[in-house]
Amino acid sequence: MTDFAAARRNMVDGQVRTADVTDPRILSAMLGIPRENFVPSASTALAYLDLDLPVGESGTRRLLKPMVLAKLIHALELASSDRLLDVGCATGYGAALLAYVAGQVTALEDNGVVRIKGWPKGAPYDAIILEGATEFPPEAFLPQLRDGGRLACVLGGGPGARAMLYFRSGDDLGGRPIFDASAAVLPGFVKAPAFAF
């Protein structure tokens, strides 16, 4: 039988702290929230491994690796009053973590199909996080960020993917890479095939 409390401590100490995630709110949330409750019962023994864990019947949705998720949240530098949009929340583990850190969290998942357009009804958001990779820059979310708002995601589907942090400045969304990362591409965030000769 798995000692899940020990597994959570090992995940935080071995995967998250070593990746320079120092925000005590994130560390406390990851120590306190039972990740095994957010995965299929057949996968509970895998809940704390360093991998994108498949969830859902289709197998196309995955929970982000704990380290990648923690670093994306950390990069957003969330205030306790921030309003946040969590796109592609899967089973809600990331949303549960974010609820410890941000003031209000709107989490989106639609039967395995992520809403590419986000959730304009709740805008503007102080921050947006994509819990998966996108093969194209997330400019569609610009109108939903307040001026000065941040967006964190993994850009690219493959070995050259990078975690990115974007900032809204007026009508521009400027971004910079923050660390190397890989993640399963969110449904709907796959680049359309280009015609080539």
C-alpha positions in Angstrom: 0.0 0.0 0.0 1.3 3.4 -1.0 2.1 6.0 1.7 0.6 9.0 -0.2 1.7 11.5 2.5 5.3 10.4 2.1 4.9 10.4 -1.7 3.7 14.0 -1.6 6.7 15.0 0.5 9.1 13.2 -1.9 7.4 14.9 -4.8 7.8 18.4 -3.3 11.3 17.8 -2.0 12.7 15.9 -5.0 10.8 17.5 -8.0 9.5 21.0 -6.9 12.0 22.5 -4.4 14.9 21.4 -6.6 13.4 23.3 -9.5 13.7 26.6 -7.6 10.0 26.8 -6.6 10.3 28.8 -3.4 6.8 30.2 -2.9 5.6 28.7 0.4 2.0 28.8 -0.7 2.7 26.6 -3.6 4.8 24.2 -1.6 2.1 24.0 1.2 -0.7 23.4 -1.4 1.3 20.6 -3.0 2.0 19.0 0.3 -1.6 19.3 1.4 -3.6 18.4 -1.7 -3.9 14.6 -2.4 -2.9 14.4 -6.1 -4.0 10.7 -6.0 -7.6 11.9 -5.7 -7.3 13.6 -9.2 -6.2 10.6 -11.2 -8.0 7.4 -12.3 -8.1 4.8 -9.5 -5.8 2.5 -11.6 -3.2 5.2 -11.6 -3.0 6.3 -8.0 0.4 4.6 -7.5 1.7 6.8 -10.3 0.2 10.1 -9.0 3.5 11.5 -7.7 5.9 10.5 -10.4 7.6 13.0 -12.6 5.4 12.5 -15.7 2.4 13.9 -17.5 -0.3 11.5 -16.1 -3.1 10.5 -18.4 -6.6 11.2 -17.0 -10.0 10.7 -18.6 -11.4 7.9 -20.8 -9.9 9.2 -24.0 -6.3 9.3 -22.7 -5.7 12.5 -24.6 -5.9 14.7 -21.4 -3.1 14.6 -18.9 -2.1 16.3 -15.7 1.1 18.3 -16.1 4.2 17.0 -14.4 4.3 18.3 -10.9 7.5 20.3 -11.5 6.3 21.9 -14.7 2.9 22.9 -13.1 4.6 24.3 -10.0 7.1 26.3 -12.0 4.4 27.8 -14.3 2.4 28.8 -11.2 5.5 30.2 -9.5 6.4 32.3 -12.7 3.0 34.0 -12.6 3.9 35.6 -9.2 0.3 35.5 -8.1 -1.1 37.8 -5.4 -3.8 36.5 -3.1 -6.3 39.0 -4.7 -5.6 37.9 -8.3 -8.3 36.6 -10.6 -7.0 33.7 -12.6 -8.2 31.7 -15.6 -7.1 28.0 -15.7 -7.4 26.7 -19.2 -7.4 22.9 -19.6 -7.8 22.0 -16.0 -8.4 18.3 -16.7 -9.5 16.8 -13.3 -8.9 20.0 -11.3 -5.6 19.3 -9.5 -4.0 22.5 -10.8 -7.1 24.5 -10.1 -7.1 23.2 -6.5 -3.4 24.3 -6.1 -4.2 27.7 -7.7 -7.1 28.2 -5.2 -4.5 28.2 -2.4 -2.5 31.0 -4.2 -4.9 33.2 -6.1 -8.0 35.1 -5.0 -10.4 33.6 -7.6 -9.9 30.8 -10.0 -12.1 30.0 -13.1 -11.2 26.6 -14.4 -12.1 25.4 -17.9 -12.4 21.9 -19.2 -15.1 20.8 -21.6 -15.3 17.0 -21.9 -11.8 16.8 -23.1 -12.1 19.7 -25.5 -10.4 22.8 -24.2 -12.0 26.1 -25.0 -9.5 27.9 -27.2 -11.4 31.1 -26.8 -11.1 31.0 -23.0 -13.9 32.5 -20.8 -14.6 36.1 -21.8 -17.5 36.4 -19.4 -15.1 36.5 -16.4 -12.5 38.8 -18.0 -10.4 40.7 -17.3 -8.1 38.2 -15.5 -4.8 39.1 -13.7 -3.3 35.9 -14.9 -4.0 32.9 -17.2 -2.4 29.5 -17.1 -2.6 26.8 -19.8 -2.3 23.3 -18.3 -0.8 21.8 -21.3 1.2 22.8 -24.4 0.0 25.0 -27.3 1.6 24.8 -30.7 0.9 28.4 -31.5 1.3 31.6 -29.4 -1.7 32.2 -27.2 -2.7 35.6 -28.6 -6.4 34.7 -28.5 -6.3 35.2 -24.8 -5.0 38.8 -25.0 -8.4 40.5 -24.7 -9.1 38.5 -21.5 -6.0 39.7 -19.7 -6.0 43.0 -17.9 -3.2 45.4 -18.9 -0.1 44.2 -17.2 -1.6 40.7 -16.8 0.5 37.5 -17.2 0.0 34.2 -19.1 2.0 31.1 -18.5 2.1 28.0 -20.8 4.3 25.5 -22.6 4.8 26.6 -26.2 5.6 23.8 -28.7 4.8 20.2 -29.0 8.0 18.2 -29.0 11.6 18.3 -27.9 12.1 22.0 -28.5 9.2 23.1 -26.3 9.7 25.9 -23.8 7.7 27.2 -20.9 6.8 30.8 -21.7 5.7 33.8 -19.6 3.7 36.4 -21.5 2.7 39.9 -20.4 0.0 42.1 -21.8 1.0 45.7 -22.5 -1.8 47.6 -24.2 -2.7 45.7 -27.3 0.6 43.7 -27.3 1.4 40.3 -25.8 5.1 40.0 -25.3 6.7 36.8 -24.0 9.9 35.3 -22.9 11.0 31.7 -22.4 11.4 30.8 -18.7 12.6 27.1 -18.8 12.7 24.0 -21.0 9.6 22.0 -20.7 7.5 19.4 -22.4 3.8 18.7 -22.1 1.0 17.1 -24.0 -0.6 19.5 -26.4 -4.0 20.5 -25.4 -6.9 19.5 -27.6 -7.7 22.4 -29.9 -4.2 23.9 -29.6 -2.6 21.9 -32.4 -1.2 24.0 -35.2 -3.0 23.6 -38.5 -0.9 21.6 -41.0 0.8 23.9 -43.5 1.0 23.1 -47.2 4.5 22.6 -48.4 6.0 21.8 -51.8 
